């Protein structure tokens, strides 16, 4: 497998899965890991409740492809897709799929979230059981510009806004399909507004805290296309139990490993 200049191959901590990353451009972090785990649990709960398994998942703005990769380990979903705007990230994610010999389950598509559906609407409309997304956290026009173009695009709403992500998710989802997102608590009003505006009802919410005695800095939200009005708040999820030591909940996400080592412990989205 070709590894280009500046890239490295990292262990993910999930089975034998490995990932190609470029540390100077972008590395995945805790937010992507907890998003994938949350989506897997939502899928299992939906299967128990309805008797219908989640068979197709699309990750909007997949970046390195880490979320589909983790979901391939945590679920039995037959088809996992990722769409990525940045060509270099798309290329790395595609090579990562081949590195792990997962082409039969994972496909990485290149394109803008907004233009992709318009271009291929007949092929993709109402096809996904679930859509997941870790969109840029910083609203368009806000925040401090980042020197690295790749990191700037990952952090800031430039190519697509939050509204674009939610609208595209609605178009892709089957009726009663599931949208699962990770974002910042400060954007919660925007998230609920956009989801309801585009026909997706918020159903499950969980706040993620650096430590339990600190304010949350990440949130996980789940909605259902055409769902009824009832929001369930889950217990808070602490990332650390002490300085440099991950919480038991995070270790459980890593399947009970006593030591958890992320290739990049804090994502670019979390740093802003």
N, C-alpha and C positions, 0 to 999 in steps of 0.2 A: 504494500500500500504506500503510495507516494505521500511524503510529508514535505511540505514546501518550507522555504526559508522563514524563520521566525515562529514556526508552528511546533507543537509538541503533542504527544499522545498521552492522555491522562487516564488513570483508572477512575471509574465513576463510583465505585463502592456498591454497585448493584450487579451481583453475579460476576460474570467475566466481561461485562460491557465496558468498552473504552471509547474515548472521544478525542477528536482532533481539535485543538484550540490554538489560538494565537493570542497570548497574554497581553500584547500591546494593543490589540484591537478590542477583544471582548472575551470574557470568561463567564460561565454561568455561576450562579450563587445559590444561596439558601432559598431564595424566593422561587426559583424554578423547581427545586427539589420538592418543596412543600406543595407547590401547585400540582405537580404530577401525582403526588400521594393523595392529595385532596380529591383530584379528579377520579383516581382509581377507587377511592372509597365511595364517592357519589355514584359511580357506575355500579358498584356492588350493591349499594342500598337500593338503587333504582331497579336492579334485577330482582332483588328479593321482593320488592313491593309490587312490581308489575308482571314479573315472570318473563320479561323481555330483556335479553342480554344486550349490552352495548357492543356493537360490532364494527362501527366506523367512527373515527375521531379525527378532527382536523385541528391542528395547532396553528393559529394565526400569528405571524411574526416569529417563526420558530428559532431564529438565530442559529445557534450551534446544533440544533436538533436534539437537545438534551431531554426535553419533555416527552416527545414521542419515544425516545430511547428508553427512558425510565418506565413509561407506560407499557412498553413491550415486555418489560420484566415483571411488572406488577399486575398485569391483566392478561386475559386471553383474547383481547380484541384482535380481530383478523386483519383489519386494514387501518393503518395509522398514516396520516398525511401531515406534512408541515409545509407552510408557504413562507418564503423569505424574500424580502425586497433586495437586500444587499448581495451582489453577485459573489463576493468572496466568502461571505458567511454561508450562502447557499451551496457553494462549491465544497466548503469544509464539511457541512452537514451531510451532503451527498456522499462524500468519501468516508465519513464516519459510518454511514449505513452499510457501505460495502465492507468496511473494515470489520464490522461485526456480523457480516453475512446475514443481514436482515432485510434484504431487498424484497423478499417475498411478503413482508408485512409492512415495511415503512417506505414511503415515497416522499421525497422533498421536491416541492415545486417552486419555481422562481417567479416572483411577480409582486406587485403592489397589492395590498389588501383591498384597496378600493377598485382598482382596475381589473383585478383577477376575476372577480365574479361577473363583472360586466362583459368581460371577454368570453367567459365560458359558462354563462348562466344556465344554459340548457343541460349541460353535463352535471352541474353541481347543485342545482336548486333542490332543496328538501331531501338531501342525500345523507346527511350526517346525523348520527345518534347523539353525538356530543361535539362541541367546539370548545377548545381551551385557548387561553390567551394570556400572555405576560406582556402587555403593551407598554410603550414608553410612559413613564410616570409623570413627566413634566409637561404641562399644557403648552400648546403652541404660543410662542412669544414670551414665555416665562423662563426663569432660571438662567444660569450663567452658561454661555456657549462653551463647549468642550473642544480642546485642540484636536483630538483625534476625531476624524469624520465618522468612523465606524461607531465609536462610543457615543458621539453626539446623536446619531440617528437612533441608537438603541435607547437613549435616555429621554429624548425630546420628541414630541409629536411634530414630525416634519412631513413624512410621506403620508401618514394616515393619522386621523384624530381618534379619540375614544369613541366618538359617535360612529366613525367609519368601521371600527372594529365590531361594535355591537350590531350595527346594521348588517354587516356582512355575515356575522354569526347567525342572525335571524334568517337570512336568505338561505344559508347552507343547511340549517337545522330542519329535521323532520318535525311535524307537529308533535308537541310534548318532548322535543329534544332538549338537551341540557347544555347550558353555557356555564363554563367554570373559568373564573379569572382571578388573578392576583394583582393587587394595586396598593395604593397608599390610602390610609384612613382619611386624609384630607380630601380625597376625591370621591368619598362615599356618596355625597349628595349627587354628584355628576353621574356616578355609576347607576344609582337607582333611577335617576331621571332618564338617562339614555336607555336603560333596559326597558322601563315601562313605556317610553315613547315608541320603542321598536317592537313591542309585543312580547317581551320576555319578562316574566314576573320573578323578582328576587325571592328565593326560597330558603337559602341557607347562608349564614354569615359567620365568619370566625376571624377574630383579631389575633395577630401574631405580635408578641412582645419580645424585645431583646432579653429582658428579665421580667419576671412576673410583677415586680414592684415598679416597673417603668411603663410609660405610656406605649401603646402599640405603634409600630412603624410600618407594618404591612397588614393587609387584610386579604382574606379569601372569600369570594362570593360566588354563589351558585344560583342560577335562574333557570326557569323552564319556559319554553316557547308556548304561549297560550296557557300557562299554569294559573291555578287559583291563587287568591291573595292570602298568603300566610307565610311569615318570615320566622325561621327558627334560628336562634342565636346559640352557637356552640361554645363550649368552654374555651378560655384563652389558651393559646399555644405559645409557651416560652421557648426561645431558641437556646438560651444558655441557662445553666443552673449556677454557675460561678464563672469567673473570668477565664476564658479559654476552654471551658468544659461545656459541651453540648448537653442539653436537657435529656431526660429519659424519653420524652416524647420524640425528640429529633433522632435519638439513637434507635427508637422503635421503628421510625420511618426507614432507617438503614438496617432493618431486620435484626435488631437487638445487638448490633456490634458494640463492643465496649469502647472502642476508639473509632471516631469518625474523622476522616481527613478529606476535606473538599479540595479540589484542585484550585479553586479560587473561593476563599471562604466568604467573601462579600462581593456581590455582583455590582456592576456599574449602576444599576437602578437604585440599589440600596445606599450608595455613597452620596448621591445628590442631596 
